[in-house]
Amino acid sequence: MSLAIETFTNPRAARGWRPGNNAGGHSLFKALGHPLAARAVPQLKAELAALEGFAVYDPNGWLKDFAALHGLDPQPIEAVFAQRIEDIGRDVLGHRVRPITELKGCATRNLLVAAFEPERLIGQIEPMMPLGMTIASFAPLRLPEAMLSNTRSYLDPLNFATNFAFFRDTEAWHTRLVSANYWGSHGASDAALWLCLFDANGDTLAEWTEPLGPAGSSVILDSREVRRRFGLGPFTGSLFMHAIRVRGHDVVKYALDTFSESGNDLSCTHDANAWPADLYAGLPAPAEGETVWLWVQNSHPAAIPPGTIGVNLMGSQEIVRLDDDIPPFGTVAIDVSRLLPAARWPQQIEIQAGRYFVRPRYEVRGEGARTRIAHANVERIDLEANPEIPALTQVMGKGYIMPLPVLPLERFETLVLPTPMTTAQRELPVSALLIDADGRQVAATYLGRILRRESRPVSVDAWLAEAGGALASGYGHVELVYDFRDGGEADGWLHAIGRYRQRRNGHAAETSFGAHIYNTALVYRDEPQSYAASPPGLTTRIFLRLGAAPLDTFCHLIYPASLPWRAKSATELTLIDGAGQAVASRQVEIACGGSLFWRVGETFSDAERAAAGERAYVQVRDTTCRLFGFHGLMRGESAFCLDHMFGF
């Protein structure tokens, strides 16, 4: 049922791969499926149809990807030729692949070279080409040179730094996307965003280029401003983002706030994986009185056929599929209860995505019109249980750590739910550690070898009541760690959902993430990860967007350590204006293994925030350790949001 394209390479198996560098994604499907390329495809297909028969030279194996995304009638194809010996004899679109050396004896006089840069390839096979042969290629699908970061190599990942954002503006709902020009710090001097806004039907509502300011300057795309700028009516759809003329990073990162006109609903999520996956997980089933809507954003110029998208309870093989199709670049909300009417929290749902869409958002609508939005995560299909992990504690201490904040207990309830996130995870042998802000472990509980089909949420309130303990700081964090006391297996891809609820009004938020190894000079595979260099990652540079008044921004920084590291962090919080200039700075310390909850309104003065302006943000920088952060907004006691932060 999956789309026959390659979207992802296991980073751990890729030689020379570094975290943040293409993140395992492929460039080919982005090049073939780019909205501008898709517009040129009908003309290319019309030219091929007019040839009344043609052969294909497919030296890189790209023909099947083109056919999967755009369709290609195999009947006019007279032969398919390849360059690599290992490709000869394979079946491509019903044709047995032949060696290119047989081209000279082929009766066809028309040839499609399945490449964006065909000149060198044509030169290589010219002695075998019949006289007067007509040549076509993928060259007409190329983006304009002015959009490329590397004009020498078309499929360089930097040329396809793209992503999608869920973008909505109605009379009741708005969205605000915030990021920074981090490419400028890597030497990009003329970076910009090429943007294309699609409505729910996949039709283009607006298309424009947004110049990026100097290095470090903020990027803000507000749905209300976009709607006014282009004279649009209400819309719900996808904002396609392409960072052009960039350096250093090929991933478009952002924070996305979704909020209601009334101010009583507030959510934040972050950038989607730019490569569509086979499966997603971490979608919670609705609790009583709730509905859960799965937002699917078709990320390709090909329709999603009926029966492709499906959902099933985690651990169950009974998949219920959506009978509707979804148009190219279209967006649809799926009521999970329509497909799984008996599913109830804390059950978890697996999403059969078939490589058609990037990491999806889900929207939980509860009683009293309360709404929150969060995201599912990529469920890896390329990992297996790793027999080395149980022995890691001998040299790596805690090893893999999945940290989640415990927000101030006076105002918030905190709940943690481990979530299977690879097809190899038949069980999760884990313990949960409750840690005060000063790094002191208050309690620990062994959750056992949680089977794939099981869901075991951990309530911090109930945990503290049972243990008879307390968090002296009033807040802290939970760490999920592997625990093999009763045996079990693991693959290093441990994930969890953190669910938070305001005690006074019941408004909720949730976030999810995966485990990493933190703050040790030892390296195991690609851990401890670094966004800017090879492992180990022992420094921090993360982005904190600021909410517009009357919203107050908060941040929860966690200093996880697999082994004892520096006793205190040396963390700098820098308030930066919209032009990328530092306005004010504060130094803070976080205990090793501890955390820090702080609010922007209490950390920087009114005068400093006014000087920074409405487009300001905060950079969290530490050259002594690797921190993990969560950000959120609060509107007094009426609403709040929470998600994890991104680094660059």
VEXDREN-2710 file (C-alpha; in Angstrom, 1 decimal):
% VEXDREN-2710
k/r/px/py/pz
1/MET/0.0/0.0/0.0
2/SER/3.0/2.3/0.3
3/LEU/4.0/4.8/-2.4
4/ALA/6.8/3.3/-4.4
5/ILE/9.4/6.0/-3.7
6/GLU/12.4/6.2/-1.4
7/THR/12.0/8.9/1.3
8/PHE/14.4/7.9/4.0
9/THR/17.8/6.3/4.6
10/ASN/18.8/4.9/8.0
11/PRO/21.2/7.6/9.3
12/ARG/23.1/5.1/11.4
13/ALA/23.9/3.1/8.3
14/ALA/24.9/6.1/6.2
15/ARG/28.6/6.8/6.1
16/GLY/29.5/10.3/6.9
17/TRP/26.0/11.2/8.1
18/ARG/25.7/13.8/10.8
19/PRO/22.6/14.6/12.8
20/GLY/20.9/17.6/11.2
21/ASN/22.5/16.9/7.8
22/ASN/19.6/15.7/5.6
23/ALA/18.3/13.8/8.7
24/GLY/18.1/10.6/6.6
25/GLY/15.8/12.1/3.9
26/HIS/16.2/11.7/0.2
27/SER/16.3/14.6/-2.3
28/LEU/14.9/12.8/-5.3
29/PHE/11.3/12.6/-4.2
30/LYS/11.5/16.3/-3.2
31/ALA/12.9/17.2/-6.6
32/LEU/10.2/15.2/-8.5
33/GLY/7.4/16.2/-6.2
34/HIS/8.2/19.9/-5.7
35/PRO/5.1/22.0/-6.6
36/LEU/7.1/23.8/-9.3
37/ALA/8.3/20.6/-10.8
38/ALA/4.8/19.1/-10.7
39/ARG/3.5/22.0/-12.9
40/ALA/6.1/21.1/-15.6
41/VAL/5.2/17.4/-15.7
42/PRO/2.1/17.6/-17.9
43/GLN/4.1/19.2/-20.7
44/LEU/6.9/16.6/-20.4
45/LYS/4.3/13.8/-20.5
46/ALA/2.6/15.4/-23.5
47/GLU/5.9/15.5/-25.4
48/LEU/6.5/11.9/-24.6
49/ALA/3.0/10.9/-25.8
50/ALA/3.6/12.7/-29.0
51/LEU/6.7/10.6/-29.7
52/GLU/4.5/7.5/-30.2
53/GLY/7.0/5.2/-28.5
54/PHE/10.3/5.8/-26.7
55/ALA/13.0/4.0/-24.8
56/VAL/14.2/5.0/-21.3
57/TYR/17.8/5.2/-20.1
58/ASP/17.4/4.9/-16.3
59/PRO/21.0/4.9/-14.9
60/ASN/20.0/5.9/-11.4
61/GLY/16.8/4.0/-11.0
62/TRP/14.6/7.1/-10.9
63/LEU/12.0/6.0/-13.4
64/LYS/9.8/4.2/-10.8
65/ASP/9.8/7.2/-8.5
66/PHE/8.6/9.5/-11.4
67/ALA/5.9/7.0/-12.3
68/ALA/4.8/6.6/-8.7
69/LEU/4.4/10.4/-8.2
70/HIS/3.1/11.4/-11.7
71/GLY/1.9/8.3/-13.4
72/LEU/3.5/7.0/-16.7
73/ASP/1.8/4.8/-19.2
74/PRO/4.2/1.8/-19.7
75/GLN/2.7/1.0/-23.1
76/PRO/4.6/3.5/-25.2
77/ILE/7.9/2.4/-23.5
78/GLU/9.7/0.2/-25.9
79/ALA/12.7/-0.7/-23.7
80/VAL/14.4/0.3/-20.4
81/PHE/18.1/0.5/-20.2
82/ALA/20.5/0.7/-17.2
83/GLN/24.1/1.4/-16.5
84/ARG/24.7/-0.7/-13.4
85/ILE/25.2/-4.4/-14.0
86/GLU/23.2/-5.2/-10.8
87/ASP/20.2/-3.4/-12.3
88/ILE/20.1/-5.6/-15.4
89/GLY/17.2/-8.1/-15.5
90/ARG/15.1/-6.2/-13.0
91/ASP/11.5/-5.4/-13.7
92/VAL/10.7/-1.7/-14.1
93/LEU/7.1/-0.8/-15.1
94/GLY/6.7/-4.2/-16.6
95/HIS/9.9/-4.0/-18.7
96/ARG/13.0/-6.2/-18.2
97/VAL/15.9/-3.8/-17.8
98/ARG/18.6/-4.2/-20.4
99/PRO/22.2/-3.1/-20.5
100/ILE/22.7/0.3/-22.1
101/THR/25.2/-1.3/-24.5
102/GLU/22.2/-2.8/-26.3
103/LEU/20.8/0.7/-27.2
104/LYS/22.5/0.7/-30.6
105/GLY/20.5/-2.4/-31.7
106/CYS/17.2/-0.9/-30.5
107/ALA/14.7/0.1/-33.2
108/THR/13.5/3.1/-31.2
109/ARG/14.5/6.6/-32.3
110/ASN/13.3/8.4/-29.1
111/LEU/15.0/8.2/-25.7
112/LEU/14.0/9.5/-22.3
113/VAL/17.0/10.0/-20.1
114/ALA/15.7/9.8/-16.5
115/ALA/18.0/12.5/-15.1
116/PHE/17.9/16.2/-14.2
117/GLU/21.4/16.7/-15.5
118/PRO/21.5/14.6/-18.7
119/GLU/24.3/16.1/-20.6
120/ARG/27.2/14.0/-19.1
121/LEU/25.1/10.8/-19.4
122/ILE/24.2/11.5/-23.0
123/GLY/27.9/12.1/-23.8
124/GLN/28.7/8.7/-22.3
125/ILE/26.3/6.8/-24.5
126/GLU/26.6/8.9/-27.6
127/PRO/28.6/6.2/-29.5
128/MET/25.7/3.8/-29.0
129/MET/22.9/6.2/-30.0
130/PRO/21.2/5.7/-33.4
131/LEU/21.6/8.8/-35.7
132/GLY/18.9/11.4/-35.3
133/MET/17.7/10.1/-32.0
134/THR/15.3/12.5/-30.2
135/ILE/16.2/13.1/-26.5
136/ALA/14.0/14.0/-23.6
137/SER/14.9/14.2/-19.9
138/PHE/13.9/15.5/-16.5
139/ALA/15.7/18.7/-17.2
140/PRO/12.4/20.7/-17.8
141/LEU/11.4/19.8/-14.2
142/ARG/14.4/21.5/-12.7
143/LEU/13.9/24.5/-10.4
144/PRO/15.2/27.9/-11.5
145/GLU/18.9/28.4/-10.9
146/ALA/18.1/31.3/-8.6
147/MET/16.4/28.9/-6.1
148/LEU/19.4/26.6/-5.8
149/SER/22.0/26.6/-3.1
150/ASN/24.4/24.4/-5.0
151/THR/24.2/24.9/-8.8
152/ARG/26.8/22.2/-9.4
153/SER/24.9/19.3/-8.0
154/TYR/21.1/19.5/-8.5
155/LEU/20.2/16.8/-5.9
156/ASP/22.4/18.3/-3.2
157/PRO/20.2/18.2/0.0
158/LEU/20.8/21.9/0.4
159/ASN/18.9/22.5/-2.8
160/PHE/15.8/20.9/-1.3
161/ALA/15.6/22.2/2.3
162/THR/11.8/21.9/2.4
163/ASN/9.0/21.3/4.8
164/PHE/5.3/21.5/5.3
165/ALA/3.3/23.4/8.0
166/PHE/-0.3/22.9/9.0
167/PHE/-1.7/26.4/8.3
168/ARG/-5.2/27.5/9.1
169/ASP/-7.0/30.9/9.3
170/THR/-10.7/31.1/9.9
171/GLU/-13.0/33.3/11.8
172/ALA/-12.3/31.1/14.9
173/TRP/-8.7/29.8/14.4
174/HIS/-5.3/31.3/13.5
175/THR/-1.7/30.0/13.2
176/ARG/1.6/31.6/13.7
177/LEU/4.9/30.1/12.5
178/VAL/8.2/31.4/14.0
179/SER/11.8/30.6/13.2
180/ALA/15.1/32.3/12.6
181/ASN/17.6/32.7/9.8
182/TYR/20.1/30.1/11.2
183/TRP/21.4/29.6/7.6
184/GLY/23.0/33.1/7.8
185/SER/25.3/32.0/10.6
186/HIS/26.6/29.3/8.2
187/GLY/27.5/31.8/5.5
188/ALA/24.2/32.2/3.6
189/SER/24.0/35.9/2.5
190/ASP/20.9/35.9/0.3
191/ALA/18.6/33.2/1.9
192/ALA/14.9/33.3/1.4
193/LEU/11.8/31.2/1.8
194/TRP/9.8/30.2/-1.3
195/LEU/6.3/29.6/0.0
196/CYS/3.2/28.0/-1.5
197/LEU/-0.1/27.9/0.4
198/PHE/-2.5/25.1/-0.5
199/ASP/-6.1/24.9/0.6
200/ALA/-7.8/21.7/1.7
201/ASN/-8.4/20.6/-1.9
202/GLY/-4.8/21.1/-2.8
203/ASP/-5.4/24.2/-4.9
204/THR/-2.8/27.0/-4.7
205/LEU/-4.1/30.0/-2.7
206/ALA/-0.9/32.0/-2.7
207/GLU/2.7/31.8/-3.8
208/TRP/5.5/34.2/-2.8
209/THR/9.1/34.6/-1.8
210/GLU/9.9/35.9/1.7
211/PRO/13.4/37.4/1.9
212/LEU/15.2/36.4/5.1
213/GLY/17.0/39.1/7.0
214/PRO/20.5/39.1/8.3
215/ALA/22.0/36.1/10.1
216/GLY/20.0/35.3/13.2
217/SER/17.0/37.5/12.3
218/SER/13.6/36.2/13.2
219/VAL/11.1/34.7/10.7
220/ILE/7.4/35.1/11.4
221/LEU/4.5/33.9/9.2
222/ASP/1.1/34.8/10.7
223/SER/-1.9/33.3/9.0
224/ARG/-3.9/36.5/9.6
225/GLU/-1.3/38.6/7.8
226/VAL/-1.1/36.2/5.0
227/ARG/-4.9/36.2/4.6
228/ARG/-4.9/40.0/4.5
229/ARG/-1.9/40.2/2.2
230/PHE/-3.5/38.0/-0.5
231/GLY/-7.1/38.9/0.1
232/LEU/-8.0/35.3/1.0
233/GLY/-11.1/33.9/2.6
234/PRO/-11.0/31.3/5.4
235/PHE/-8.6/28.4/4.7
236/THR/-7.2/25.2/6.2
237/GLY/-4.4/23.5/4.4
238/SER/-0.6/23.2/4.0
239/LEU/2.1/25.8/3.8
240/PHE/4.9/24.4/1.7
241/MET/8.2/26.0/2.7
242/HIS/11.4/25.9/0.6
243/ALA/14.5/27.6/2.1
244/ILE/16.5/28.7/-0.9
245/ARG/20.2/29.8/-1.3
246/VAL/21.0/28.3/2.1
247/ARG/24.1/27.0/3.8
248/GLY/24.8/24.5/6.7
249/HIS/21.3/23.1/7.3
250/ASP/19.0/21.4/4.9
251/VAL/16.1/21.1/7.4
252/VAL/13.5/23.8/7.8
253/LYS/12.8/24.1/11.6
254/TYR/10.0/26.1/13.2
255/ALA/7.6/26.5/16.1
256/LEU/3.9/26.7/15.2
257/ASP/1.3/28.2/17.5
258/THR/-2.4/27.5/16.9
259/PHE/-4.9/29.6/18.8
260/SER/-8.5/30.5/18.8
261/GLU/-10.0/33.9/18.3
262/SER/-11.5/33.7/21.8
263/GLY/-8.1/33.1/23.4
264/ASN/-9.4/30.1/25.3
265/ASP/-7.6/27.5/23.1
266/LEU/-3.8/27.5/22.6
267/SER/-1.5/24.8/21.2
268/CYS/2.1/24.7/19.9
269/THR/3.8/22.1/17.7
270/HIS/7.0/22.2/15.6
271/ASP/8.3/21.3/12.2
272/ALA/7.3/18.1/10.5
273/ASN/9.8/15.5/9.3
274/ALA/10.3/16.6/5.7
275/TRP/10.2/12.9/4.5
276/PRO/6.9/11.1/4.4
277/ALA/7.0/7.8/6.4
278/ASP/5.3/4.4/6.2
279/LEU/4.0/4.6/9.7
280/TYR/3.4/7.1/12.5
281/ALA/2.7/6.3/16.2
282/GLY/2.0/8.1/19.4
283/LEU/-1.6/9.1/18.4
284/PRO/-3.7/8.9/21.6
285/ALA/-7.2/7.4/21.5
286/PRO/-9.9/9.8/22.8
287/ALA/-10.9/9.9/26.4
288/GLU/-14.5/10.0/27.3
289/GLY/-16.1/13.2/26.1
290/GLU/-13.3/13.8/23.6
291/THR/-12.9/13.4/19.8
292/VAL/-9.5/13.0/18.2
293/TRP/-9.1/14.4/14.6
294/LEU/-6.1/13.3/12.6
295/TRP/-4.9/16.0/10.2
296/VAL/-3.5/14.4/7.0
297/GLN/-1.6/16.7/4.7
298/ASN/-0.9/15.0/1.4
299/SER/2.7/15.9/0.7
300/HIS/2.8/14.9/-3.0
301/PRO/1.4/15.9/-6.3
302/ALA/-0.3/12.5/-6.5
303/ALA/-3.7/11.7/-5.0
304/ILE/-3.8/9.3/-2.0
305/PRO/-6.1/6.5/-3.2
306/PRO/-9.0/5.2/-1.1
307/GLY/-8.0/2.4/1.2
308/THR/-4.4/3.6/1.5
309/ILE/-4.5/5.4/4.9
310/GLY/-5.4/3.2/7.9
311/VAL/-5.4/3.1/11.6
312/ASN/-5.1/0.3/14.2
313/LEU/-4.7/0.0/17.9
314/MET/-1.0/-0.4/18.7
315/GLY/-0.2/-4.1/18.8
316/SER/-3.2/-5.1/16.8
317/GLN/-3.2/-6.3/13.2
318/GLU/-6.8/-5.2/12.5
319/ILE/-6.3/-2.2/10.3
320/VAL/-9.3/0.0/9.4
321/ARG/-8.8/2.0/6.3
322/LEU/-10.2/5.3/5.1
323/ASP/-12.5/4.9/2.1
324/ASP/-11.9/8.4/0.8
325/ASP/-9.2/9.7/-1.5
326/ILE/-7.2/12.8/-0.8
327/PRO/-6.2/15.1/-3.7
328/PRO/-2.7/16.1/-4.4
329/PHE/-1.4/18.5/-1.7
330/GLY/-4.8/18.2/-0.1
331/THR/-5.6/18.3/3.6
332/VAL/-8.3/16.3/5.4
333/ALA/-9.3/15.8/9.0
334/ILE/-10.2/12.2/10.0
335/ASP/-12.3/11.5/13.0
336/VAL/-10.5/8.6/14.6
337/SER/-13.7/7.4/16.2
338/ARG/-15.2/7.0/12.8
339/LEU/-12.7/4.3/12.1
340/LEU/-12.0/3.0/15.6
341/PRO/-15.2/3.7/17.6
342/ALA/-14.2/1.6/20.6
343/ALA/-10.8/3.0/21.1
344/ARG/-10.3/4.8/24.4
345/TRP/-7.5/6.5/26.2
346/PRO/-4.9/5.4/27.2
347/GLN/-4.9/3.1/24.2
348/GLN/-2.5/4.2/21.4
349/ILE/-3.1/4.2/17.7
350/GLU/-0.8/3.4/14.8
351/ILE/-1.2/5.3/11.6
352/GLN/-0.7/3.5/8.2
353/ALA/0.6/6.4/6.1
354/GLY/2.1/4.7/3.0
355/ARG/4.8/7.4/2.6
356/TYR/2.1/9.9/1.4
357/PHE/2.4/12.5/4.1
358/VAL/4.8/14.1/6.6
359/ARG/4.5/13.8/10.4
360/PRO/0.8/14.6/11.0
361/ARG/-0.8/16.8/13.6
362/TYR/-3.8/15.6/15.6
363/GLU/-6.5/17.8/17.3
364/VAL/-8.2/16.8/20.5
365/ARG/-11.6/18.4/21.0
366/GLY/-13.0/18.0/24.5
367/GLU/-16.0/19.0/26.5
368/GLY/-16.5/22.7/27.0
369/ALA/-15.1/23.5/23.6
370/ARG/-11.5/23.0/24.8
371/THR/-9.1/22.1/21.9
372/ARG/-5.5/21.1/21.8
373/ILE/-3.2/20.1/18.9
374/ALA/0.0/18.0/19.0
375/HIS/1.8/15.7/16.6
376/ALA/2.4/12.0/16.1
377/ASN/5.9/10.7/15.5
378/VAL/7.6/8.7/12.8
379/GLU/7.5/5.0/13.6
380/ARG/10.8/3.5/12.3
381/ILE/10.6/0.4/10.2
382/ASP/14.3/0.0/9.7
383/LEU/15.5/-0.8/13.3
384/GLU/15.9/-4.1/15.0
385/ALA/16.4/-5.1/18.7
386/ASN/20.0/-4.3/19.6
387/PRO/21.6/-6.9/21.9
388/GLU/24.4/-4.4/22.8
389/ILE/22.1/-2.0/24.7
390/PRO/21.6/-4.0/27.9
391/ALA/25.4/-3.9/28.5
392/LEU/25.6/-0.1/27.8
393/THR/25.0/0.7/31.5
394/GLN/28.4/-0.7/32.3
395/VAL/30.1/2.2/30.4
396/MET/27.3/4.6/29.6
397/GLY/25.6/4.8/33.0
398/LYS/21.9/5.5/32.4
399/GLY/22.5/5.2/28.6
400/TYR/19.4/6.3/26.7
401/ILE/17.3/8.9/28.6
402/MET/13.8/10.1/27.6
403/PRO/13.3/13.3/29.6
404/LEU/9.9/15.1/30.1
405/PRO/9.2/18.1/32.3
406/VAL/7.1/18.0/35.5
407/LEU/5.6/21.5/35.3
408/PRO/5.0/23.4/38.6
409/LEU/2.8/21.1/40.6
410/GLU/0.8/23.9/42.1
411/ARG/-0.7/24.7/38.7
412/PHE/-0.3/21.6/36.5
413/GLU/-0.9/17.9/36.5
414/THR/1.7/15.8/34.7
415/LEU/1.3/12.4/33.1
416/VAL/3.8/10.3/31.2
417/LEU/3.0/7.5/28.7
418/PRO/5.7/5.3/27.1
419/THR/4.9/4.8/23.4
420/PRO/6.2/2.1/21.0
421/MET/7.9/3.9/18.0
422/THR/9.4/1.2/15.9
423/THR/8.0/-2.0/14.3
424/ALA/10.7/-3.9/16.2
425/GLN/9.5/-2.9/19.6
426/ARG/7.6/-5.9/21.0
427/GLU/8.1/-4.7/24.5
428/LEU/9.5/-1.7/26.4
429/PRO/11.5/-2.7/29.5
430/VAL/11.6/0.6/31.3
431/SER/11.8/2.4/34.6
432/ALA/10.6/6.0/35.4
433/LEU/12.7/8.3/37.6
434/LEU/11.2/11.3/39.2
435/ILE/13.9/14.0/39.7
436/ASP/13.7/17.4/41.5
437/ALA/15.0/20.6/39.9
438/ASP/18.2/20.3/41.9
439/GLY/19.0/16.9/40.3
440/ARG/18.0/14.8/43.3
441/GLN/16.1/11.6/42.5
442/VAL/12.9/11.6/44.5
443/ALA/11.4/8.3/43.4
444/ALA/11.8/5.5/40.9
445/THR/9.3/3.0/39.6
446/TYR/9.9/-0.1/37.5
447/LEU/7.2/-0.2/34.8
448/GLY/8.1/-3.7/33.7
449/ARG/8.4/-5.1/30.2
450/ILE/5.5/-3.2/28.7
451/LEU/4.1/-5.2/25.8
452/ARG/3.4/-3.5/22.5
453/ARG/-0.3/-3.7/23.0
454/GLU/-0.2/-2.3/26.5
455/SER/-0.4/1.4/27.6
456/ARG/0.8/2.3/31.1
457/PRO/0.5/6.0/31.9
458/VAL/2.3/7.3/34.9
459/SER/0.6/10.1/36.9
460/VAL/3.1/12.2/38.9
461/ASP/0.4/13.1/41.3
462/ALA/-0.4/9.5/42.1
463/TRP/3.3/8.6/42.1
464/LEU/4.1/11.2/44.7
465/ALA/1.1/10.3/46.8
466/GLU/2.1/6.6/46.8
467/ALA/5.7/7.3/47.5
468/GLY/4.9/9.9/50.2
469/GLY/7.5/12.2/48.6
470/ALA/7.5/15.7/47.2
471/LEU/9.4/17.9/44.8
472/ALA/11.0/20.5/47.1
473/SER/11.5/22.8/44.1
474/GLY/7.8/22.5/43.1
475/TYR/8.7/21.1/39.7
476/GLY/11.3/18.8/38.1
477/HIS/11.3/16.2/35.4
478/VAL/10.7/12.5/34.7
479/GLU/13.3/10.3/33.0
480/LEU/12.4/7.1/31.3
481/VAL/15.3/4.7/31.1
482/TYR/15.8/1.1/30.0
483/ASP/15.7/-1.4/32.8
484/PHE/16.6/-5.0/32.1
485/ARG/16.3/-6.4/35.6
486/ASP/13.8/-9.0/34.2
487/GLY/15.4/-9.2/30.8
488/GLY/13.9/-7.8/27.7
489/GLU/15.1/-6.1/24.5
490/ALA/15.5/-2.6/23.2
491/ASP/16.5/-0.7/20.0
492/GLY/17.4/2.7/21.3
493/TRP/14.2/4.4/20.0
494/LEU/12.4/4.9/23.3
495/HIS/9.6/7.5/23.1
496/ALA/6.9/8.9/25.4
497/ILE/4.0/11.3/25.5
498/GLY/3.9/13.9/28.2
499/ARG/0.3/15.1/28.9
500/TYR/-0.2/18.2/31.1
501/ARG/-3.4/19.7/32.5
502/GLN/-4.1/23.1/34.2
503/ARG/-5.6/22.3/37.5
504/ARG/-7.9/25.4/37.6
505/ASN/-9.6/25.1/34.3
506/GLY/-8.7/21.7/32.8
507/HIS/-7.0/23.0/29.7
508/ALA/-4.5/20.5/28.4
509/ALA/-1.4/20.2/26.3
510/GLU/0.8/17.3/25.2
511/THR/4.2/16.7/23.6
512/SER/6.3/13.7/22.7
513/PHE/9.9/12.9/21.9
514/GLY/12.5/10.1/21.9
515/ALA/15.4/9.1/24.0
516/HIS/19.0/10.0/23.5
517/ILE/22.3/9.5/25.3
518/TYR/23.3/12.8/27.0
519/ASN/26.5/14.4/28.3
520/THR/29.2/11.9/28.1
521/ALA/32.5/12.0/26.2
522/LEU/32.0/8.4/25.1
523/VAL/30.3/7.9/21.7
524/TYR/28.0/5.0/20.9
525/ARG/26.9/5.0/17.2
526/ASP/25.5/8.5/16.6
527/GLU/25.1/9.4/20.3
528/PRO/25.3/11.8/22.1
529/GLN/23.9/13.7/19.1
530/SER/25.0/17.1/17.9
531/TYR/23.2/19.4/15.5
532/ALA/26.4/21.1/14.3
533/ALA/29.2/18.5/14.3
534/SER/30.0/14.8/14.8
535/PRO/29.1/13.2/18.1
536/PRO/29.5/13.7/21.0
537/GLY/27.1/16.5/21.3
538/LEU/28.2/18.4/24.4
539/THR/26.9/21.9/23.7
540/THR/23.5/23.6/23.4
541/ARG/22.0/26.2/21.0
542/ILE/18.3/26.1/21.1
543/PHE/15.5/28.5/20.0
544/LEU/12.8/29.9/22.1
545/ARG/10.1/31.8/20.3
546/LEU/8.2/34.5/22.2
547/GLY/4.4/34.9/22.3
548/ALA/2.8/38.2/21.5
549/ALA/1.1/40.0/24.4
550/PRO/-0.9/39.2/26.5
551/LEU/0.8/35.8/26.3
552/ASP/3.7/35.0/28.6
553/THR/6.4/32.6/27.4
554/PHE/7.9/29.9/29.6
555/CYS/10.7/27.5/29.2
556/HIS/11.6/24.3/31.0
557/LEU/15.3/23.3/30.5
558/ILE/16.5/19.8/31.5
559/TYR/20.1/18.8/32.0
560/PRO/20.1/15.0/31.5
561/ALA/23.3/13.2/32.0
562/SER/23.9/9.5/31.2
563/LEU/27.1/9.7/33.3
564/PRO/28.0/12.4/35.8
565/TRP/29.1/15.5/33.9
566/ARG/29.8/19.1/35.0
567/ALA/28.1/19.8/38.4
568/LYS/26.5/23.0/37.1
569/SER/25.6/24.2/33.6
570/ALA/26.8/27.6/32.4
571/THR/23.7/28.6/30.5
572/GLU/23.3/31.9/28.7
573/LEU/19.8/33.2/27.9
574/THR/20.1/35.9/25.3
575/LEU/17.1/38.1/24.2
576/ILE/17.5/38.8/20.5
577/ASP/15.6/41.3/18.4
578/GLY/14.0/40.7/15.0
579/ALA/17.2/41.8/13.2
580/GLY/19.3/39.2/15.0
581/GLN/21.0/41.6/17.5
582/ALA/21.4/40.7/21.2
583/VAL/19.5/43.0/23.5
584/ALA/20.0/41.5/26.9
585/SER/21.5/38.4/28.5
586/ARG/21.2/36.4/31.7
587/GLN/23.4/33.7/33.1
588/VAL/21.8/30.7/34.8
589/GLU/23.0/27.5/36.3
590/ILE/21.2/24.1/36.2
591/ALA/22.3/21.2/38.4
592/CYS/23.6/18.2/36.5
593/GLY/20.6/15.8/36.2
594/GLY/18.2/18.6/37.1
595/SER/16.1/21.2/35.4
596/LEU/15.1/24.9/35.4
597/PHE/11.6/26.3/34.8
598/TRP/11.6/30.0/34.0
599/ARG/9.4/32.7/32.5
600/VAL/10.5/35.3/30.0
601/GLY/8.4/38.0/31.7
602/GLU/10.2/37.4/35.0
603/THR/13.7/37.0/33.5
604/PHE/13.9/40.1/31.2
605/SER/12.6/43.5/32.2
606/ASP/9.8/45.3/30.6
607/ALA/12.3/47.8/29.1
608/GLU/14.4/45.0/27.7
609/ARG/11.5/43.3/26.1
610/ALA/10.2/46.5/24.6
611/ALA/13.6/47.2/23.2
612/ALA/13.7/43.8/21.6
613/GLY/10.4/44.4/19.9
614/GLU/7.5/42.2/18.8
615/ARG/9.7/39.9/16.6
616/ALA/12.1/39.0/19.4
617/TYR/13.2/35.5/20.5
618/VAL/15.6/34.0/23.0
619/GLN/18.6/31.8/22.2
620/VAL/19.6/29.3/24.9
621/ARG/23.3/28.7/24.6
622/ASP/25.6/26.5/26.6
623/THR/29.1/25.5/25.6
624/THR/29.6/23.1/28.6
625/CYS/26.8/20.6/28.3
626/ARG/23.8/19.5/26.2
627/LEU/20.4/20.6/27.5
628/PHE/17.0/19.5/26.3
629/GLY/14.2/22.1/26.3
630/PHE/10.5/22.6/26.3
631/HIS/8.7/25.8/25.5
632/GLY/5.2/27.1/26.1
633/LEU/2.9/30.0/26.3
634/MET/0.5/31.0/29.1
635/ARG/-2.6/33.2/28.9
636/GLY/-3.1/33.7/32.6
637/GLU/-5.2/30.8/33.9
638/SER/-7.3/30.5/30.8
639/ALA/-5.0/28.6/28.4
640/PHE/-1.5/27.3/27.9
641/CYS/0.6/25.2/25.4
642/LEU/3.7/23.1/25.5
643/ASP/6.1/21.4/23.1
644/HIS/9.8/20.6/22.9
645/MET/12.3/23.1/21.4
646/PHE/14.6/22.8/18.4
647/GLY/18.3/23.5/18.0
648/PHE/20.5/24.6/15.2
END
